[in-house]
């Protein structure tokens, strides 16, 4: 095995640093995208919980009205 020159070692090191920088950028982009997706899902969940609460209130009101009608007949 032939020893590598300092220049070859430096070039290999530079290539590894460049690859790490690219990977870091990809991960940062993915992280940003995932955080945005999480924000959207949290907002959607909040909307769905609100709609569910509204529906529950309407159903309870209908049940109350039906019980009231039963008592008056």
PQR file of N, CA, C, O and H, with PARSE charges and radii, in Angstrom:
ATOM      1  N   UNK A   1       0.842  -1.171   0.000 -0.4000 1.5000
ATOM      2  CA  UNK A   1       0.000   0.000   0.000 -0.0000 2.0000
ATOM      3  C   UNK A   1       0.890   1.237   0.000  0.5500 1.7000
ATOM      4  O   UNK A   1       1.797   1.375   0.820 -0.5500 1.4000
ATOM      5  N   UNK A   2       0.613   2.107  -0.915 -0.4000 1.5000
ATOM      6  CA  UNK A   2       1.421   3.319  -1.067 -0.0000 2.0000
ATOM      7  C   UNK A   2       0.884   4.414  -0.151  0.5500 1.7000
ATOM      8  O   UNK A   2      -0.322   4.662  -0.148 -0.5500 1.4000
ATOM      9  H   UNK A   2      -0.125   1.995  -1.581  0.4000 1.0000
ATOM     10  N   UNK A   3       1.736   5.073   0.622 -0.4000 1.5000
ATOM     11  CA  UNK A   3       1.245   6.148   1.500 -0.0000 2.0000
ATOM     12  C   UNK A   3       0.684   7.293   0.651  0.5500 1.7000
ATOM     13  O   UNK A   3       1.229   7.635  -0.398 -0.5500 1.4000
ATOM     14  H   UNK A   3       2.715   4.872   0.620  0.4000 1.0000
ATOM     15  N   UNK A   4      -0.403   7.865   1.125 -0.4000 1.5000
ATOM     16  CA  UNK A   4      -1.005   8.973   0.390 -0.0000 2.0000
ATOM     17  C   UNK A   4      -0.292  10.270   0.745  0.5500 1.7000
ATOM     18  O   UNK A   4       0.218  10.455   1.850 -0.5500 1.4000
ATOM     19  H   UNK A   4      -0.846   7.587   1.978  0.4000 1.0000
ATOM     20  N   UNK A   5      -0.282  11.139  -0.220 -0.4000 1.5000
ATOM     21  CA  UNK A   5       0.408  12.413  -0.005 -0.0000 2.0000
ATOM     22  C   UNK A   5      -0.461  13.337   0.839  0.5500 1.7000
ATOM     23  O   UNK A   5      -1.676  13.151   0.909 -0.5500 1.4000
ATOM     24  H   UNK A   5      -0.696  10.989  -1.118  0.4000 1.0000
ATOM     25  N   UNK A   6       0.139  14.311   1.467 -0.4000 1.5000
ATOM     26  CA  UNK A   6      -0.644  15.277   2.249 -0.0000 2.0000
ATOM     27  C   UNK A   6      -1.700  15.979   1.383  0.5500 1.7000
ATOM     28  O   UNK A   6      -2.792  16.283   1.862 -0.5500 1.4000
ATOM     29  H   UNK A   6       1.126  14.461   1.410  0.4000 1.0000
ATOM     30  N   UNK A   7      -1.378  16.232   0.127 -0.4000 1.5000
ATOM     31  CA  UNK A   7      -2.349  16.873  -0.770 -0.0000 2.0000
ATOM     32  C   UNK A   7      -3.552  15.968  -1.004  0.5500 1.7000
ATOM     33  O   UNK A   7      -4.694  16.430  -1.001 -0.5500 1.4000
ATOM     34  H   UNK A   7      -0.491  15.985  -0.262  0.4000 1.0000
ATOM     35  N   UNK A   8      -3.292  14.671  -1.208 -0.4000 1.5000
ATOM     36  CA  UNK A   8      -4.396  13.715  -1.377 -0.0000 2.0000
ATOM     37  C   UNK A   8      -5.249  13.648  -0.115  0.5500 1.7000
ATOM     38  O   UNK A   8      -6.477  13.596  -0.182 -0.5500 1.4000
ATOM     39  H   UNK A   8      -2.365  14.296  -1.211  0.4000 1.0000
ATOM     40  N   UNK A   9      -4.587  13.649   1.020 -0.4000 1.5000
ATOM     41  CA  UNK A   9      -5.320  13.612   2.288 -0.0000 2.0000
ATOM     42  C   UNK A   9      -6.171  14.869   2.460  0.5500 1.7000
ATOM     43  O   UNK A   9      -7.316  14.803   2.907 -0.5500 1.4000
ATOM     44  H   UNK A   9      -3.589  13.690   1.074  0.4000 1.0000
ATOM     45  N   UNK A  10      -5.597  16.004   2.099 -0.4000 1.5000
ATOM     46  CA  UNK A  10      -6.329  17.264   2.211 -0.0000 2.0000
ATOM     47  C   UNK A  10      -7.527  17.286   1.268  0.5500 1.7000
ATOM     48  O   UNK A  10      -8.604  17.753   1.638 -0.5500 1.4000
ATOM     49  H   UNK A  10      -4.667  16.058   1.735  0.4000 1.0000
ATOM     50  N   UNK A  11      -7.339  16.783   0.057 -0.4000 1.5000
ATOM     51  CA  UNK A  11      -8.447  16.742  -0.903 -0.0000 2.0000
ATOM     52  C   UNK A  11      -9.544  15.791  -0.420  0.5500 1.7000
ATOM     53  O   UNK A  11     -10.730  16.087  -0.565 -0.5500 1.4000
ATOM     54  H   UNK A  11      -6.464  16.403  -0.244  0.4000 1.0000
ATOM     55  N   UNK A  12      -9.159  14.674   0.141 -0.4000 1.5000
ATOM     56  CA  UNK A  12     -10.142  13.724   0.672 -0.0000 2.0000
ATOM     57  C   UNK A  12     -10.900  14.351   1.838  0.5500 1.7000
ATOM     58  O   UNK A  12     -12.117  14.210   1.958 -0.5500 1.4000
ATOM     59  H   UNK A  12      -8.195  14.433   0.259  0.4000 1.0000
ATOM     60  N   UNK A  13     -10.149  15.047   2.697 -0.4000 1.5000
ATOM     61  CA  UNK A  13     -10.788  15.727   3.828 -0.0000 2.0000
ATOM     62  C   UNK A  13     -11.758  16.801   3.335  0.5500 1.7000
ATOM     63  O   UNK A  13     -12.864  16.925   3.862 -0.5500 1.4000
ATOM     64  H   UNK A  13      -9.161  15.161   2.599  0.4000 1.0000
ATOM     65  N   UNK A  14     -11.352  17.574   2.333 -0.4000 1.5000
ATOM     66  CA  UNK A  14     -12.214  18.624   1.772 -0.0000 2.0000
ATOM     67  C   UNK A  14     -13.475  18.015   1.171  0.5500 1.7000
ATOM     68  O   UNK A  14     -14.562  18.577   1.308 -0.5500 1.4000
ATOM     69  H   UNK A  14     -10.453  17.474   1.905  0.4000 1.0000
ATOM     70  N   UNK A  15     -13.336  16.870   0.504 -0.4000 1.5000
ATOM     71  CA  UNK A  15     -14.498  16.192  -0.084 -0.0000 2.0000
ATOM     72  C   UNK A  15     -15.462  15.733   1.012  0.5500 1.7000
ATOM     73  O   UNK A  15     -16.678  15.846   0.861 -0.5500 1.4000
ATOM     74  H   UNK A  15     -12.453  16.414   0.393  0.4000 1.0000
ATOM     75  N   UNK A  16     -14.915  15.217   2.114 -0.4000 1.5000
ATOM     76  CA  UNK A  16     -15.768  14.781   3.228 -0.0000 2.0000
ATOM     77  C   UNK A  16     -16.484  15.968   3.865  0.5500 1.7000
ATOM     78  O   UNK A  16     -17.668  15.880   4.193 -0.5500 1.4000
ATOM     79  H   UNK A  16     -13.927  15.125   2.237  0.4000 1.0000
ATOM     80  N   UNK A  17     -15.766  17.081   4.041 -0.4000 1.5000
ATOM     81  CA  UNK A  17     -16.380  18.284   4.612 -0.0000 2.0000
ATOM     82  C   UNK A  17     -17.504  18.768   3.697  0.5500 1.7000
ATOM     83  O   UNK A  17     -18.585  19.124   4.168 -0.5500 1.4000
ATOM     84  H   UNK A  17     -14.805  17.153   3.775  0.4000 1.0000
ATOM     85  N   UNK A  18     -17.246  18.780   2.390 -0.4000 1.5000
ATOM     86  CA  UNK A  18     -18.274  19.214   1.433 -0.0000 2.0000
ATOM     87  C   UNK A  18     -19.506  18.308   1.496  0.5500 1.7000
ATOM     88  O   UNK A  18     -20.640  18.787   1.470 -0.5500 1.4000
ATOM     89  H   UNK A  18     -16.369  18.491   2.008  0.4000 1.0000
ATOM     90  N   UNK A  19     -19.274  17.002   1.580 -0.4000 1.5000
ATOM     91  CA  UNK A  19     -20.389  16.054   1.686 -0.0000 2.0000
ATOM     92  C   UNK A  19     -21.175  16.289   2.975  0.5500 1.7000
ATOM     93  O   UNK A  19     -22.404  16.228   2.970 -0.5500 1.4000
ATOM     94  H   UNK A  19     -18.353  16.613   1.602  0.4000 1.0000
ATOM     95  N   UNK A  20     -20.480  16.554   4.065 -0.4000 1.5000
ATOM     96  CA  UNK A  20     -21.169  16.837   5.334 -0.0000 2.0000
ATOM     97  C   UNK A  20     -21.972  18.131   5.264  0.5500 1.7000
ATOM     98  O   UNK A  20     -23.076  18.211   5.802 -0.5500 1.4000
ATOM     99  H   UNK A  20     -19.481  16.604   4.069  0.4000 1.0000
ATOM    100  N   UNK A  21     -21.424  19.131   4.610 -0.4000 1.5000
ATOM    101  CA  UNK A  21     -22.152  20.395   4.456 -0.0000 2.0000
ATOM    102  C   UNK A  21     -23.419  20.202   3.628  0.5500 1.7000
ATOM    103  O   UNK A  21     -24.468  20.757   3.953 -0.5500 1.4000
ATOM    104  H   UNK A  21     -20.527  19.067   4.173  0.4000 1.0000
ATOM    105  N   UNK A  22     -23.319  19.414   2.561 -0.4000 1.5000
ATOM    106  CA  UNK A  22     -24.495  19.137   1.738 -0.0000 2.0000
ATOM    107  C   UNK A  22     -25.546  18.365   2.532  0.5500 1.7000
ATOM    108  O   UNK A  22     -26.739  18.660   2.460 -0.5500 1.4000
ATOM    109  H   UNK A  22     -22.466  18.962   2.297  0.4000 1.0000
ATOM    110  N   UNK A  23     -25.082  17.376   3.286 -0.4000 1.5000
ATOM    111  CA  UNK A  23     -26.017  16.593   4.104 -0.0000 2.0000
ATOM    112  C   UNK A  23     -26.678  17.473   5.162  0.5500 1.7000
ATOM    113  O   UNK A  23     -27.876  17.355   5.417 -0.5500 1.4000
ATOM    114  H   UNK A  23     -24.113  17.137   3.344  0.4000 1.0000
ATOM    115  N   UNK A  24     -25.896  18.347   5.771 -0.4000 1.5000
ATOM    116  CA  UNK A  24     -26.441  19.263   6.766 -0.0000 2.0000
ATOM    117  C   UNK A  24     -27.518  20.154   6.155  0.5500 1.7000
ATOM    118  O   UNK A  24     -28.550  20.401   6.779 -0.5500 1.4000
ATOM    119  H   UNK A  24     -24.923  18.443   5.564  0.4000 1.0000
ATOM    120  N   UNK A  25     -27.280  20.634   4.938 -0.4000 1.5000
ATOM    121  CA  UNK A  25     -28.263  21.484   4.267 -0.0000 2.0000
ATOM    122  C   UNK A  25     -29.539  20.704   3.956  0.5500 1.7000
ATOM    123  O   UNK A  25     -30.642  21.218   4.141 -0.5500 1.4000
ATOM    124  H   UNK A  25     -26.442  20.433   4.432  0.4000 1.0000
ATOM    125  N   UNK A  26     -29.391  19.464   3.483 -0.4000 1.5000
ATOM    126  CA  UNK A  26     -30.566  18.626   3.202 -0.0000 2.0000
ATOM    127  C   UNK A  26     -31.373  18.387   4.476  0.5500 1.7000
ATOM    128  O   UNK A  26     -32.601  18.472   4.466 -0.5500 1.4000
ATOM    129  H   UNK A  26     -28.495  19.047   3.333  0.4000 1.0000
ATOM    130  N   UNK A  27     -30.675  18.088   5.573 -0.4000 1.5000
ATOM    131  CA  UNK A  27     -31.362  17.849   6.846 -0.0000 2.0000
ATOM    132  C   UNK A  27     -32.045  19.114   7.358  0.5500 1.7000
ATOM    133  O   UNK A  27     -33.147  19.049   7.902 -0.5500 1.4000
ATOM    134  H   UNK A  27     -29.677  18.020   5.582  0.4000 1.0000
ATOM    135  N   UNK A  28     -31.398  20.257   7.187 -0.4000 1.5000
ATOM    136  CA  UNK A  28     -32.013  21.522   7.609 -0.0000 2.0000
ATOM    137  C   UNK A  28     -33.269  21.797   6.788  0.5500 1.7000
ATOM    138  O   UNK A  28     -34.284  22.231   7.332 -0.5500 1.4000
ATOM    139  H   UNK A  28     -30.503  20.311   6.745  0.4000 1.0000
ATOM    140  N   UNK A  29     -33.204  21.544   5.481 -0.4000 1.5000
ATOM    141  CA  UNK A  29     -34.382  21.727   4.617 -0.0000 2.0000
ATOM    142  C   UNK A  29     -35.504  20.778   5.021  0.5500 1.7000
ATOM    143  O   UNK A  29     -36.668  21.173   5.098 -0.5500 1.4000
ATOM    144  H   UNK A  29     -32.379  21.191   5.039  0.4000 1.0000
ATOM    145  N   UNK A  30     -35.141  19.523   5.277 -0.4000 1.5000
ATOM    146  CA  UNK A  30     -36.141  18.536   5.685 -0.0000 2.0000
ATOM    147  C   UNK A  30     -36.756  18.920   7.030  0.5500 1.7000
ATOM    148  O   UNK A  30     -37.966  18.800   7.223 -0.5500 1.4000
ATOM    149  H   UNK A  30     -34.196  19.203   5.215  0.4000 1.0000
ATOM    150  N   UNK A  31     -35.925  19.375   7.945 -0.4000 1.5000
ATOM    151  CA  UNK A  31     -36.404  19.795   9.261 -0.0000 2.0000
ATOM    152  C   UNK A  31     -37.387  20.959   9.127  0.5500 1.7000
ATOM    153  O   UNK A  31     -38.439  20.973   9.766 -0.5500 1.4000
ATOM    154  H   UNK A  31     -34.942  19.473   7.788  0.4000 1.0000
ATOM    155  N   UNK A  32     -37.032  21.933   8.290 -0.4000 1.5000
ATOM    156  CA  UNK A  32     -37.910  23.083   8.057 -0.0000 2.0000
ATOM    157  C   UNK A  32     -39.260  22.620   7.484  0.5500 1.7000
ATOM    158  O   UNK A  32     -40.321  23.079   7.907 -0.5500 1.4000
ATOM    159  H   UNK A  32     -36.178  21.922   7.770  0.4000 1.0000
ATOM    160  N   UNK A  33     -39.191  21.715   6.528 -0.4000 1.5000
ATOM    161  CA  UNK A  33     -40.409  21.190   5.911 -0.0000 2.0000
ATOM    162  C   UNK A  33     -41.260  20.435   6.935  0.5500 1.7000
ATOM    163  O   UNK A  33     -42.480  20.596   6.970 -0.5500 1.4000
ATOM    164  H   UNK A  33     -38.329  21.342   6.184  0.4000 1.0000
ATOM    165  N   UNK A  34     -40.623  19.622   7.756 -0.4000 1.5000
ATOM    166  CA  UNK A  34     -41.363  18.860   8.769 -0.0000 2.0000
ATOM    167  C   UNK A  34     -41.992  19.784   9.818  0.5500 1.7000
ATOM    168  O   UNK A  34     -43.110  19.542  10.273 -0.5500 1.4000
ATOM    169  H   UNK A  34     -39.632  19.491   7.727  0.4000 1.0000
ATOM    170  N   UNK A  35     -41.277  20.830  10.193 -0.4000 1.5000
ATOM    171  CA  UNK A  35     -41.847  21.780  11.158 -0.0000 2.0000
ATOM    172  C   UNK A  35     -43.066  22.487  10.567  0.5500 1.7000
ATOM    173  O   UNK A  35     -44.065  22.699  11.255 -0.5500 1.4000
ATOM    174  H   UNK A  35     -40.369  21.027   9.824  0.4000 1.0000
ATOM    175  N   UNK A  36     -42.973  22.848   9.287 -0.4000 1.5000
ATOM    176  CA  UNK A  36     -44.103  23.492   8.614 -0.0000 2.0000
ATOM    177  C   UNK A  36     -45.295  22.523   8.549  0.5500 1.7000
ATOM    178  O   UNK A  36     -46.435  22.910   8.807 -0.5500 1.4000
ATOM    179  H   UNK A  36     -42.161  22.676   8.728  0.4000 1.0000
ATOM    180  N   UNK A  37     -45.016  21.270   8.203 -0.4000 1.5000
ATOM    181  CA  UNK A  37     -46.067  20.265   8.141 -0.0000 2.0000
ATOM    182  C   UNK A  37     -46.697  20.069   9.525  0.5500 1.7000
ATOM    183  O   UNK A  37     -47.915  19.929   9.641 -0.5500 1.4000
ATOM    184  H   UNK A  37     -44.090  20.956   7.993  0.4000 1.0000
ATOM    185  N   UNK A  38     -45.871  20.060  10.565 -0.4000 1.5000
ATOM    186  CA  UNK A  38     -46.391  19.899  11.919 -0.0000 2.0000
ATOM    187  C   UNK A  38     -47.308  21.074  12.287  0.5500 1.7000
ATOM    188  O   UNK A  38     -48.368  20.876  12.881 -0.5500 1.4000
ATOM    189  H   UNK A  38     -44.882  20.173  10.470  0.4000 1.0000
ATOM    190  N   UNK A  39     -46.896  22.287  11.933 -0.4000 1.5000
ATOM    191  CA  UNK A  39     -47.734  23.459  12.207 -0.0000 2.0000
ATOM    192  C   UNK A  39     -49.084  23.334  11.511  0.5500 1.7000
ATOM    193  O   UNK A  39     -50.121  23.655  12.091 -0.5500 1.4000
ATOM    194  H   UNK A  39     -46.035  22.448  11.451  0.4000 1.0000
ATOM    195  N   UNK A  40     -49.065  22.865  10.261 -0.4000 1.5000
ATOM    196  CA  UNK A  40     -50.314  22.699   9.526 -0.0000 2.0000
ATOM    197  C   UNK A  40     -51.196  21.644  10.187  0.5500 1.7000
ATOM    198  O   UNK A  40     -52.407  21.830  10.305 -0.5500 1.4000
ATOM    199  H   UNK A  40     -48.222  22.604   9.790  0.4000 1.0000
ATOM    200  N   UNK A  41     -50.592  20.539  10.618 -0.4000 1.5000
ATOM    201  CA  UNK A  41     -51.360  19.472  11.253 -0.0000 2.0000
ATOM    202  C   UNK A  41     -51.938  19.918  12.591  0.5500 1.7000
ATOM    203  O   UNK A  41     -53.063  19.553  12.934 -0.5500 1.4000
ATOM    204  H   UNK A  41     -49.609  20.387  10.523  0.4000 1.0000
ATOM    205  N   UNK A  42     -51.186  20.697  13.338 -0.4000 1.5000
ATOM    206  CA  UNK A  42     -51.689  21.211  14.617 -0.0000 2.0000
ATOM    207  C   UNK A  42     -52.876  22.138  14.368  0.5500 1.7000
ATOM    208  O   UNK A  42     -53.874  22.080  15.087 -0.5500 1.4000
ATOM    209  H   UNK A  42     -50.273  20.994  13.059  0.4000 1.0000
ATOM    210  N   UNK A  43     -52.770  22.989  13.354 -0.4000 1.5000
ATOM    211  CA  UNK A  43     -53.875  23.887  13.022 -0.0000 2.0000
ATOM    212  C   UNK A  43     -55.091  23.085  12.564  0.5500 1.7000
ATOM    213  O   UNK A  43     -56.219  23.383  12.959 -0.5500 1.4000
ATOM    214  H   UNK A  43     -51.960  23.036  12.770  0.4000 1.0000
ATOM    215  N   UNK A  44     -54.863  22.070  11.733 -0.4000 1.5000
ATOM    216  CA  UNK A  44     -55.967  21.238  11.261 -0.0000 2.0000
ATOM    217  C   UNK A  44     -56.627  20.508  12.429  0.5500 1.7000
ATOM    218  O   UNK A  44     -57.852  20.401  12.488 -0.5500 1.4000
ATOM    219  H   UNK A  44     -53.947  21.829  11.412  0.4000 1.0000
ATOM    220  N   UNK A  45     -55.822  20.013  13.348 -0.4000 1.5000
ATOM    221  CA  UNK A  45     -56.361  19.315  14.521 -0.0000 2.0000
ATOM    222  C   UNK A  45     -57.234  20.267  15.343  0.5500 1.7000
ATOM    223  O   UNK A  45     -58.315  19.895  15.800 -0.5500 1.4000
ATOM    224  H   UNK A  45     -54.827  20.100  13.301  0.4000 1.0000
ATOM    225  N   UNK A  46     -56.755  21.481  15.522 -0.4000 1.5000
ATOM    226  CA  UNK A  46     -57.518  22.475  16.275 -0.0000 2.0000
ATOM    227  C   UNK A  46     -58.864  22.740  15.603  0.5500 1.7000
ATOM    228  O   UNK A  46     -59.895  22.818  16.272 -0.5500 1.4000
ATOM    229  H   UNK A  46     -55.877  21.783  15.151  0.4000 1.0000
ATOM    230  N   UNK A  47     -58.846  22.877  14.284 -0.4000 1.5000
ATOM    231  CA  UNK A  47     -60.089  23.104  13.534 -0.0000 2.0000
ATOM    232  C   UNK A  47     -61.033  21.920  13.697  0.5500 1.7000
ATOM    233  O   UNK A  47     -62.229  22.102  13.926 -0.5500 1.4000
ATOM    234  H   UNK A  47     -58.009  22.813  13.741  0.4000 1.0000
ATOM    235  N   UNK A  48     -60.499  20.712  13.579 -0.4000 1.5000
ATOM    236  CA  UNK A  48     -61.342  19.518  13.710 -0.0000 2.0000
ATOM    237  C   UNK A  48     -61.903  19.381  15.124  0.5500 1.7000
ATOM    238  O   UNK A  48     -63.059  18.992  15.293 -0.5500 1.4000
ATOM    239  H   UNK A  48     -59.527  20.564  13.393  0.4000 1.0000
ATOM    240  N   UNK A  49     -61.108  19.694  16.130 -0.4000 1.5000
ATOM    241  CA  UNK A  49     -61.618  19.644  17.505 -0.0000 2.0000
ATOM    242  C   UNK A  49     -62.748  20.654  17.705  0.5500 1.7000
ATOM    243  O   UNK A  49     -63.740  20.360  18.371 -0.5500 1.4000
ATOM    244  H   UNK A  49     -60.169  20.010  15.993  0.4000 1.0000
ATOM    245  N   UNK A  50     -62.591  21.835  17.129 -0.4000 1.5000
ATOM    246  CA  UNK A  50     -63.619  22.858  17.234 -0.0000 2.0000
ATOM    247  C   UNK A  50     -64.904  22.404  16.539  0.5500 1.7000
ATOM    248  O   UNK A  50     -65.996  22.551  17.088 -0.5500 1.4000
ATOM    249  H   UNK A  50     -61.785  22.074  16.587  0.4000 1.0000
ATOM    250  N   UNK A  51     -64.770  21.856  15.338 -0.4000 1.5000
ATOM    251  CA  UNK A  51     -65.954  21.368  14.613 -0.0000 2.0000
ATOM    252  C   UNK A  51     -66.617  20.231  15.368  0.5500 1.7000
ATOM    253  O   UNK A  51     -67.844  20.142  15.410 -0.5500 1.4000
ATOM    254  H   UNK A  51     -63.883  21.736  14.893  0.4000 1.0000
ATOM    255  N   UNK A  52     -65.815  19.363  15.963 -0.4000 1.5000
ATOM    256  CA  UNK A  52     -66.356  18.256  16.742 -0.0000 2.0000
ATOM    257  C   UNK A  52     -67.135  18.778  17.948  0.5500 1.7000
ATOM    258  O   UNK A  52     -68.210  18.270  18.268 -0.5500 1.4000
ATOM    259  H   UNK A  52     -64.818  19.436  15.929  0.4000 1.0000
ATOM    260  N   UNK A  53     -66.594  19.782  18.606 -0.4000 1.5000
ATOM    261  CA  UNK A  53     -67.274  20.374  19.759 -0.0000 2.0000
ATOM    262  C   UNK A  53     -68.598  21.018  19.336  0.5500 1.7000
ATOM    263  O   UNK A  53     -69.605  20.886  20.032 -0.5500 1.4000
ATOM    264  H   UNK A  53     -65.721  20.195  18.346  0.4000 1.0000
ATOM    265  N   UNK A  54     -68.593  21.711  18.201 -0.4000 1.5000
ATOM    266  CA  UNK A  54     -69.820  22.321  17.685 -0.0000 2.0000
ATOM    267  C   UNK A  54     -70.872  21.253  17.383  0.5500 1.7000
ATOM    268  O   UNK A  54     -72.043  21.410  17.730 -0.5500 1.4000
ATOM    269  H   UNK A  54     -67.775  21.818  17.636  0.4000 1.0000
ATOM    270  N   UNK A  55     -70.449  20.177  16.740 -0.4000 1.5000
ATOM    271  CA  UNK A  55     -71.375  19.089  16.412 -0.0000 2.0000
ATOM    272  C   UNK A  55     -71.924  18.460  17.687  0.5500 1.7000
ATOM    273  O   UNK A  55     -73.115  18.160  17.769 -0.5500 1.4000
ATOM    274  H   UNK A  55     -69.498  20.050  16.458  0.4000 1.0000
ATOM    275  N   UNK A  56     -71.068  18.261  18.677 -0.4000 1.5000
ATOM    276  CA  UNK A  56     -71.510  17.682  19.944 -0.0000 2.0000
ATOM    277  C   UNK A  56     -72.550  18.584  20.612  0.5500 1.7000
ATOM    278  O   UNK A  56     -73.555  18.103  21.136 -0.5500 1.4000
ATOM    279  H   UNK A  56     -70.100  18.505  18.610  0.4000 1.0000
ATOM    280  N   UNK A  57     -72.304  19.876  20.588 -0.4000 1.5000
ATOM    281  CA  UNK A  57     -73.240  20.823  21.191 -0.0000 2.0000
ATOM    282  C   UNK A  57     -74.591  20.786  20.471  0.5500 1.7000
ATOM    283  O   UNK A  57     -75.649  20.814  21.099 -0.5500 1.4000
ATOM    284  H   UNK A  57     -71.488  20.267  20.162  0.4000 1.0000
ATOM    285  N   UNK A  58     -74.527  20.723  19.129 -0.4000 1.5000
ATOM    286  CA  UNK A  58     -75.788  20.665  18.371 -0.0000 2.0000
ATOM    287  C   UNK A  58     -76.560  19.388  18.669  0.5500 1.7000
ATOM    288  O   UNK A  58     -77.781  19.420  18.823 -0.5500 1.4000
ATOM    289  H   UNK A  58     -73.667  20.700  18.619  0.4000 1.0000
ATOM    290  N   UNK A  59     -75.855  18.266  18.752 -0.4000 1.5000
ATOM    291  CA  UNK A  59     -76.522  16.998  19.045 -0.0000 2.0000
ATOM    292  C   UNK A  59     -77.130  17.041  20.450  0.5500 1.7000
ATOM    293  O   UNK A  59     -78.259  16.595  20.653 -0.5500 1.4000
ATOM    294  H   UNK A  59     -74.864  18.239  18.627  0.4000 1.0000
ATOM    295  N   UNK A  60     -76.394  17.567  21.401 -0.4000 1.5000
ATOM    296  CA  UNK A  60     -76.935  17.680  22.761 -0.0000 2.0000
ATOM    297  C   UNK A  60     -78.162  18.579  22.782  0.5500 1.7000
ATOM    298  O   UNK A  60     -79.130  18.284  23.483 -0.5500 1.4000
ATOM    299  H   UNK A  60     -75.477  17.930  21.237  0.4000 1.0000
ATOM    300  N   UNK A  61     -78.137  19.675  22.022 -0.4000 1.5000
ATOM    301  CA  UNK A  61     -79.290  20.570  21.955 -0.0000 2.0000
ATOM    302  C   UNK A  61     -80.485  19.857  21.339  0.5500 1.7000
ATOM    303  O   UNK A  61     -81.612  20.023  21.804 -0.5500 1.4000
ATOM    304  H   UNK A  61     -77.350  19.915  21.453  0.4000 1.0000
ATOM    305  N   UNK A  62     -80.251  19.066  20.299 -0.4000 1.5000
ATOM    306  CA  UNK A  62     -81.347  18.311  19.674 -0.0000 2.0000
ATOM    307  C   UNK A  62     -81.937  17.302  20.656  0.5500 1.7000
ATOM    308  O   UNK A  62     -83.156  17.150  20.737 -0.5500 1.4000
ATOM    309  H   UNK A  62     -79.335  18.930  19.921  0.4000 1.0000
ATOM    310  N   UNK A  63     -81.078  16.618  21.396 -0.4000 1.5000
ATOM    311  CA  UNK A  63     -81.550  15.644  22.385 -0.0000 2.0000
ATOM    312  C   UNK A  63     -82.391  16.346  23.437  0.5500 1.7000
ATOM    313  O   UNK A  63     -83.447  15.848  23.828 -0.5500 1.4000
ATOM    314  H   UNK A  63     -80.088  16.742  21.330  0.4000 1.0000
ATOM    315  N   UNK A  64     -81.928  17.500  23.895 -0.4000 1.5000
ATOM    316  CA  UNK A  64     -82.677  18.266  24.893 -0.0000 2.0000
ATOM    317  C   UNK A  64     -84.048  18.665  24.346  0.5500 1.7000
ATOM    318  O   UNK A  64     -85.060  18.543  25.036 -0.5500 1.4000
ATOM    319  H   UNK A  64     -81.071  17.905  23.577  0.4000 1.0000
ATOM    320  N   UNK A  65     -84.070  19.144  23.100 -0.4000 1.5000
ATOM    321  CA  UNK A  65     -85.357  19.519  22.489 -0.0000 2.0000
ATOM    322  C   UNK A  65     -86.278  18.315  22.346  0.5500 1.7000
ATOM    323  O   UNK A  65     -87.476  18.419  22.611 -0.5500 1.4000
ATOM    324  H   UNK A  65     -83.248  19.244  22.539  0.4000 1.0000
ATOM    325  N   UNK A  66     -85.739  17.180  21.933 -0.4000 1.5000
ATOM    326  CA  UNK A  66     -86.557  15.974  21.794 -0.0000 2.0000
ATOM    327  C   UNK A  66     -87.118  15.526  23.137  0.5500 1.7000
ATOM    328  O   UNK A  66     -88.281  15.132  23.230 -0.5500 1.4000
ATOM    329  H   UNK A  66     -84.766  17.095  21.718  0.4000 1.0000
ATOM    330  N   UNK A  67     -86.291  15.588  24.174 -0.4000 1.5000
ATOM    331  CA  UNK A  67     -86.782  15.224  25.508 -0.0000 2.0000
ATOM    332  C   UNK A  67     -87.877  16.187  25.953  0.5500 1.7000
ATOM    333  O   UNK A  67     -88.859  15.781  26.575 -0.5500 1.4000
ATOM    334  H   UNK A  67     -85.347  15.908  24.098  0.4000 1.0000
ATOM    335  N   UNK A  68     -87.699  17.460  25.631 -0.4000 1.5000
ATOM    336  CA  UNK A  68     -88.699  18.454  25.987 -0.0000 2.0000
ATOM    337  C   UNK A  68     -90.004  18.181  25.256  0.5500 1.7000
ATOM    338  O   UNK A  68     -91.083  18.292  25.838 -0.5500 1.4000
ATOM    339  H   UNK A  68     -86.901  17.789  25.126  0.4000 1.0000
ATOM    340  N   UNK A  69     -89.907  17.826  23.991 -0.4000 1.5000
ATOM    341  CA  UNK A  69     -91.112  17.493  23.213 -0.0000 2.0000
ATOM    342  C   UNK A  69     -91.799  16.267  23.782  0.5500 1.7000
ATOM    343  O   UNK A  69     -93.028  16.227  23.832 -0.5500 1.4000
ATOM    344  H   UNK A  69     -89.031  17.735  23.518  0.4000 1.0000
ATOM    345  N   UNK A  70     -91.044  15.263  24.213 -0.4000 1.5000
ATOM    346  CA  UNK A  70     -91.612  14.065  24.812 -0.0000 2.0000
ATOM    347  C   UNK A  70     -92.401  14.382  26.068  0.5500 1.7000
ATOM    348  O   UNK A  70     -93.462  13.807  26.312 -0.5500 1.4000
ATOM    349  H   UNK A  70     -90.045  15.295  24.172  0.4000 1.0000
ATOM    350  N   UNK A  71     -91.875  15.304  26.863 -0.4000 1.5000
ATOM    351  CA  UNK A  71     -92.521  15.640  28.129 -0.0000 2.0000
ATOM    352  C   UNK A  71     -93.797  16.424  27.899  0.5500 1.7000
ATOM    353  O   UNK A  71     -94.701  16.372  28.733 -0.5500 1.4000
ATOM    354  H   UNK A  71     -91.013  15.771  26.665  0.4000 1.0000
ATOM    355  N   UNK A  72     -93.903  17.147  26.795 -0.4000 1.5000
ATOM    356  CA  UNK A  72     -95.082  17.951  26.515 -0.0000 2.0000
ATOM    357  C   UNK A  72     -96.164  17.187  25.761  0.5500 1.7000
ATOM    358  O   UNK A  72     -97.245  17.718  25.508 -0.5500 1.4000
ATOM    359  H   UNK A  72     -93.169  17.189  26.117  0.4000 1.0000
ATOM    360  N   UNK A  73     -95.872  15.945  25.405 -0.4000 1.5000
ATOM    361  CA  UNK A  73     -96.894  15.183  24.676 -0.0000 2.0000
ATOM    362  C   UNK A  73     -97.507  14.113  25.532  0.5500 1.7000
ATOM    363  O   UNK A  73     -98.384  13.382  25.072 -0.5500 1.4000
ATOM    364  H   UNK A  73     -94.993  15.513  25.610  0.4000 1.0000
TER
END
